[in-house]
């Protein structure tokens, strides 16, 4: 073993060793227990790991390694998501940068070929990073949501849902990205707070109608308020509240829509709030989600005035509330607005209202504007034909699964978030107007009739469609959340359950055990997986299966001041930089190199230089993993702390050095140094095995041996319990306490008096050597799920000495506490021993006595146990506390001037003769005495003042008397100390 811990030298070597030997496979010798499985939340193939990934992957890997060591067939299913919008954008940008034809010039098939080419060359970034993090995933069954097998699952689900009446096509309002030309989900909408305006517009009443306003004025128009004047062109009604006295008589009447001339009705609807604005709300069902609902309730037609670019159409489209074509509504648009970009149309329409005298007023207004997170432009609610899933029907059993406990959320409070969404769920729009993704398996004839099937041949056969009848496949693809909703069973080979291997994997690994994910995708992924799985996967009795038994919800990783990490803030941390280190120049280039905004780049650069003036030093994967586990308080966000990372790097180093001490104690310096110089394992000989009792030689256990063995049992129980309860932070804390404080700090020191004592027997030395190595070996297995690399590296050296067999620590059994080895008496005795040693060390520190200086110690007021412990542990006390003599104080004997510490009721006294400067100490105590004399005089005068005594409350007077008594007692003690020092 090298003298210094070098994580980079061991981590990549051991990962390659694990993977090449197939140790991540769920089916192998030694894993005959029940199945245990986790499905990795598939990262987007376009991305790279961030700290959130590193956090969640650490916890998943810890669970997999732990359960694998319990003997279970453990599958950590790995894979990536095709990320429809993101991937298409990446490849389109790449084509543009290289001067190649765009996707429209290439055509659909050629463009998709370009995406697959990109995926082959650039899509492995995340999987390479997973390996660097030590993820023990089953690489042989790696999946991609666009691979052939997964596509079969997606097709099958769509077709069955369609045949079950749970998928339908309809004209609905969706979030439309005018740049990317596709519908997007709510998750892909980024709402931004903006400063804007509220325009108050006059709509003339038709047919000579009037009303009286709140000030008694008779008016022939009503005023509507809007933040989007451009949508006036698509208004089909005005809503007022049925209880509003101002407008009740107008319900059922009409206004004449300015600029367009269309007569639109005034309807009663609760959406109109009498207390806000004018009480009148313009209704544009085709361009506002609230208006869409009002329109449906009141049977208003829907008029779409925008193209997919969000430009004003030449002629509007009109539809009925049920989405059917409306041919009764005038869809003409004034010529001057045709082809205008929407915000240009806004300016023109406001100007025209003002010119007509119909602009009532303009007010400043704070508003929330939706932007597409990929396209970066304002989202336009757009009336389009889309495919939908009947989510209400699918949600019912999914709600019951959580209500009855088949699925548990950890922390439990996230169930409320799940229920609130699921109980008010809306039908799910699953189609996207992209080219990259799972193309919808639907075909249309020239009359627009739809046919659903696996391919065109099947469609023709099932529906008796002749070859000369033209069919065209739907151009849309499925939302990526649709395919990822099948992740728990699609990755296992479903729907090919008639294949023996698939059937076995489904039986062993489904339902999966634990899903580790963030709260932000409970709606978009977790809930949809539950719905889809329960509809399609049933047990042998026909009962719907859940996709997972536990949903462990993590918090977010934030920066050191609690801000969310983002590129724009310049506070993003790359987990691989924590592992391998990065220079300041490289870090600056990573954070600011491609920024188009010089001022922002400069700001981020200054922050980076202040935060990391010398870059980031290497810490290794194990230190990062231990830090993440230690900070994983259930469900809470984590403020990243570089100091904790440094601290746990030191922790790994401490374990390495302790292990090296163990090997030096058994193998000897020459063998250890030779192996380090040759970069090989230490050659373990029969003599070395015999020296620690590995070959059956007799051994005797010291108090320290019995104590550390007992403490190990307790640590094993704690770590097991915390991992079972997903308390990774407490498991890490239990490991830290045992390894750093008990094994390294105390037991190694307690081992030295035995190993170095010439009077110790060979049986005693063999007992201590054996305990050193066996406790270390068990500790390595205990810590392996969280810090796999260092534990494997050290375990390979100590396994033979500990009498363990196997090629890897990964496939050994996780330590199980043995009640018979818990020794409460040994624990109590060592606790006493630690107390005495610590007391002496504290006195040394307090009085600046050198550690090399031997001390005399007097013990006072001990009981029978104290006498016994002092007698039995003189060697430990003498060596570890550096004592020359230990005596007991006899009643009546005069005590020398000493510094004292308590251990229970027993006093530990260290005589100070020869350790203090008499004159300086007397001068210091004299000053203390003078201060006390002043306080005594002040309080005595106060208590002697009749006025104070007469007016002050009894409690105050009593408090002053207590103070006086205390000061007088302190005076007496200091006087005694001064006299004692004078006598030294």
Rosetta blueprint (number, residue, H / E / L):
1 X L
2 X L
3 X L
4 X L
5 X L
6 X L
7 X H
8 X H
9 X H
10 X H
11 X H
12 X H
13 X H
14 X H
15 X H
16 X H
17 X H
18 X H
19 X H
20 X H
21 X L
22 X L
23 X L
24 X L
25 X L
26 X L
27 X L
28 X L
29 X L
30 X L
31 X L
32 X L
33 X L
34 X L
35 X E
36 X E
37 X E
38 X E
39 X E
40 X L
41 X L
42 X L
43 X E
44 X E
45 X L
46 X L
47 X L
48 X L
49 X L
50 X L
51 X H
52 X H
53 X H
54 X H
55 X H
56 X H
57 X H
58 X H
59 X H
60 X H
61 X H
62 X H
63 X H
64 X H
65 X H
66 X H
67 X H
68 X H
69 X H
70 X L
71 X L
72 X L
73 X E
74 X E
75 X E
76 X E
77 X E
78 X L
79 X E
80 X E
81 X E
82 X L
83 X L
84 X H
85 X H
86 X H
87 X H
88 X H
89 X H
90 X H
91 X H
92 X H
93 X H
94 X H
95 X H
96 X H
97 X H
98 X L
99 X L
100 X L
101 X L
102 X L
103 X H
104 X H
105 X H
106 X H
107 X L
108 X H
109 X H
110 X H
111 X H
112 X H
113 X H
114 X H
115 X H
116 X H
117 X H
118 X H
119 X H
120 X H
121 X H
122 X H
123 X L
124 X L
125 X H
126 X H
127 X H
128 X H
129 X H
130 X H
131 X H
132 X H
133 X L
134 X L
135 X L
136 X L
137 X L
138 X L
139 X H
140 X H
141 X H
142 X L
143 X E
144 X E
145 X L
146 X L
147 X L
148 X H
149 X H
150 X H
151 X H
152 X H
153 X H
154 X H
155 X H
156 X H
157 X H
158 X H
159 X H
160 X H
161 X H
162 X H
163 X H
164 X L
165 X L
166 X L
167 X E
168 X E
169 X E
170 X E
171 X E
172 X E
173 X E
174 X E
175 X E
176 X E
177 X E
178 X L
179 X L
180 X L
181 X L
182 X E
183 X E
184 X E
185 X L
186 X H
187 X H
188 X H
189 X E
190 X E
191 X E
192 X E
193 X E
194 X E
195 X E
196 X E
197 X E
198 X E
199 X E
200 X E
201 X E
202 X E
203 X E
204 X E
205 X E
206 X L
207 X L
208 X L
209 X L
210 X L
211 X E
212 X E
213 X L
214 X L
215 X L
216 X L
217 X L
218 X E
219 X E
220 X L
221 X E
222 X E
223 X E
224 X E
225 X E
226 X E
227 X L
228 X L
229 X H
230 X H
231 X H
232 X H
233 X H
234 X H
235 X L
236 X L
237 X E
238 X E
239 X E
240 X E
241 X L
242 X L
243 X L
244 X L
245 X L
246 X L
247 X L
248 X H
249 X H
250 X H
251 X L
252 X L
253 X L
254 X E
255 X E
256 X E
257 X L
258 X L
259 X L
260 X L
261 X L
262 X L
263 X E
264 X E
265 X E
266 X E
267 X E
268 X E
269 X L
270 X L
271 X L
272 X L
273 X L
274 X L
275 X L
276 X L
277 X L
278 X L
279 X L
280 X L
281 X E
282 X E
283 X E
284 X L
285 X L
286 X L
287 X L
288 X L
289 X H
290 X H
291 X H
292 X H
293 X H
294 X H
295 X H
296 X H
297 X H
298 X H
299 X L
300 X L
301 X L
302 X E
303 X E
304 X E
305 X E
306 X E
307 X L
308 X L
309 X L
310 X L
311 X E
312 X E
313 X E
314 X E
315 X E
316 X E
317 X E
318 X E
319 X E
320 X L
321 X L
322 X L
323 X L
324 X L
325 X E
326 X L
327 X L
328 X L
329 X L
330 X L
331 X L
332 X E
333 X L
334 X L
335 X H
336 X H
337 X H
338 X L
339 X L
340 X L
341 X E
342 X H
343 X H
344 X H
345 X H
346 X H
347 X H
348 X H
349 X H
350 X H
351 X H
352 X H
353 X H
354 X H
355 X H
356 X L
357 X L
358 X L
359 X E
360 X E
361 X E
362 X E
363 X E
364 X E
365 X E
366 X E
367 X E
368 X E
369 X E
370 X E
371 X E
372 X E
373 X L
374 X L
375 X L
376 X L
377 X L
378 X E
379 X L
380 X E
381 X E
382 X E
383 X E
384 X E
385 X E
386 X E
387 X E
388 X E
389 X E
390 X L
391 X H
392 X H
393 X H
394 X H
395 X H
396 X H
397 X H
398 X H
399 X H
400 X H
401 X H
402 X H
403 X H
404 X L
405 X L
406 X L
407 X L
408 X E
409 X E
410 X E
411 X L
412 X L
413 X L
414 X H
415 X H
416 X H
417 X H
418 X H
419 X H
420 X H
421 X H
422 X H
423 X L
424 X L
425 X L
426 X L
427 X L
428 X E
429 X E
430 X L
431 X E
432 X E
433 X L
434 X L
435 X L
436 X L
437 X L
438 X L
439 X E
440 X L
441 X L
442 X E
443 X E
444 X E
445 X L
446 X L
447 X L
448 X L
449 X L
450 X E
451 X E
452 X E
453 X L
454 X L
455 X L
456 X H
457 X H
458 X H
459 X H
460 X H
461 X H
462 X H
463 X H
464 X L
465 X L
466 X L
467 X L
468 X L
469 X L
470 X L
471 X L
472 X E
473 X E
474 X L
475 X L
476 X L
477 X E
478 X E
479 X L
480 X H
481 X H
482 X H
483 X H
484 X H
485 X L
486 X L
487 X H
488 X H
489 X H
490 X H
491 X L
492 X L
493 X L
494 X L
495 X L
496 X L
497 X L
498 X L
499 X L
500 X H
501 X H
502 X H
503 X H
504 X H
505 X H
506 X H
507 X H
508 X H
509 X H
510 X L
511 X L
512 X E
513 X E
514 X E
515 X E
516 X E
517 X E
518 X E
519 X H
520 X H
521 X H
522 X H
523 X H
524 X H
525 X H
526 X H
527 X H
528 X H
529 X H
530 X H
531 X H
532 X H
533 X H
534 X H
535 X H
536 X H
537 X L
538 X E
539 X L
540 X L
541 X L
542 X L
543 X L
544 X E
545 X L
546 X L
547 X L
548 X E
549 X E
550 X E
551 X E
552 X E
553 X E
554 X E
555 X L
556 X L
557 X E
558 X E
559 X L
560 X L
561 X L
562 X L
563 X L
564 X E
565 X L
566 X L
567 X H
568 X H
569 X H
570 X L
571 X L
572 X L
573 X L
574 X L
575 X H
576 X H
577 X H
578 X H
579 X H
580 X H
581 X L
582 X E
583 X L
584 X H
585 X H
586 X H
587 X H
588 X H
589 X H
590 X H
591 X H
592 X H
593 X L
594 X L
595 X L
596 X L
597 X L
598 X H
599 X H
600 X H
601 X H
602 X H
603 X H
604 X H
605 X H
606 X H
607 X H
608 X H
609 X H
610 X H
611 X H
612 X L
613 X L
614 X L
615 X L
616 X E
617 X L
618 X L
619 X L
620 X L
621 X H
622 X H
623 X H
624 X H
625 X H
626 X H
627 X H
628 X H
629 X H
630 X H
631 X L
632 X L
633 X L
634 X L
635 X L
636 X L
637 X L
638 X E
639 X E
640 X L
641 X L
642 X H
643 X H
644 X H
645 X H
646 X H
647 X H
648 X H
649 X H
650 X H
651 X H
652 X H
653 X H
654 X H
655 X H
656 X H
657 X H
658 X H
659 X H
660 X H
661 X H
662 X H
663 X H
664 X H
665 X H
666 X H
667 X H
668 X L
669 X H
670 X H
671 X H
672 X H
673 X H
674 X H
675 X H
676 X H
677 X H
678 X H
679 X L
680 X L
681 X L
682 X L
683 X L
684 X L
685 X L
686 X H
687 X H
688 X H
689 X H
690 X H
691 X H
692 X L
693 X L
694 X L
695 X L
696 X L
697 X L
698 X L
699 X L
700 X L
701 X L
702 X L
703 X H
704 X H
705 X H
706 X H
707 X H
708 X H
709 X H
710 X H
711 X H
712 X H
713 X H
714 X H
715 X H
716 X H
717 X H
718 X H
719 X H
720 X H
721 X H
722 X H
723 X H
724 X H
725 X L
726 X L
727 X L
728 X H
729 X H
730 X H
731 X H
732 X H
733 X H
734 X H
735 X H
736 X H
737 X H
738 X H
739 X H
740 X H
741 X H
742 X H
743 X H
744 X H
745 X H
746 X H
747 X H
748 X H
749 X H
750 X H
751 X H
752 X H
753 X H
754 X H
755 X H
756 X H
757 X L
758 X L
759 X L
760 X L
761 X L
762 X H
763 X H
764 X H
765 X H
766 X H
767 X H
768 X H
769 X H
770 X H
771 X H
772 X H
773 X H
774 X H
775 X H
776 X H
777 X H
778 X H
779 X H
780 X H
781 X H
782 X H
783 X H
784 X L
785 X L
786 X L
787 X L
788 X H
789 X H
790 X H
791 X H
792 X H
793 X H
794 X H
795 X H
796 X H
797 X H
798 X H
799 X L
800 X L
801 X L
802 X L
803 X L
804 X L
805 X L
806 X L
807 X L
808 X L
809 X H
810 X H
811 X H
812 X L
813 X L
814 X L
815 X L
816 X L
817 X L
818 X L
819 X H
820 X H
821 X H
822 X L
823 X L
824 X H
825 X H
826 X H
827 X H
828 X H
829 X H
830 X H
831 X H
832 X H
833 X H
834 X H
835 X H
836 X H
837 X H
838 X H
839 X H
840 X H
841 X H
842 X H
843 X H
844 X H
845 X H
846 X H
847 X H
848 X L
849 X L
850 X L
851 X L
852 X L
853 X L
854 X L
855 X E
856 X E
857 X E
858 X E
859 X E
860 X E
861 X L
862 X L
863 X L
864 X H
865 X H
866 X H
867 X H
868 X H
869 X H
870 X H
871 X H
872 X H
873 X L
874 X H
875 X H
876 X H
877 X H
878 X H
879 X H
880 X H
881 X H
882 X L
883 X E
884 X E
885 X E
886 X E
887 X E
888 X E
889 X L
890 X L
891 X L
892 X L
893 X L
894 X L
895 X L
896 X L
897 X L
898 X E
899 X E
900 X E
901 X E
902 X E
903 X E
904 X L
905 X L
906 X E
907 X E
908 X E
909 X E
910 X E
911 X E
912 X L
913 X L
914 X L
915 X L
916 X L
917 X L
918 X H
919 X H
920 X H
921 X H
922 X H
923 X H
924 X H
925 X H
926 X H
927 X H
928 X H
929 X H
930 X H
931 X H
932 X H
933 X H
934 X H
935 X H
936 X H
937 X H
938 X H
939 X H
940 X H
941 X H
942 X H
943 X H
944 X L
945 X L
946 X H
947 X H
948 X H
949 X H
950 X H
951 X H
952 X L
953 X L
954 X H
955 X H
956 X H
957 X H
958 X H
959 X H
960 X H
961 X H
962 X H
963 X H
964 X H
965 X H
966 X H
967 X H
968 X H
969 X H
970 X H
971 X H
972 X H
973 X H
974 X H
975 X H
976 X H
977 X H
978 X H
979 X H
980 X H
981 X H
982 X H
983 X L
984 X L
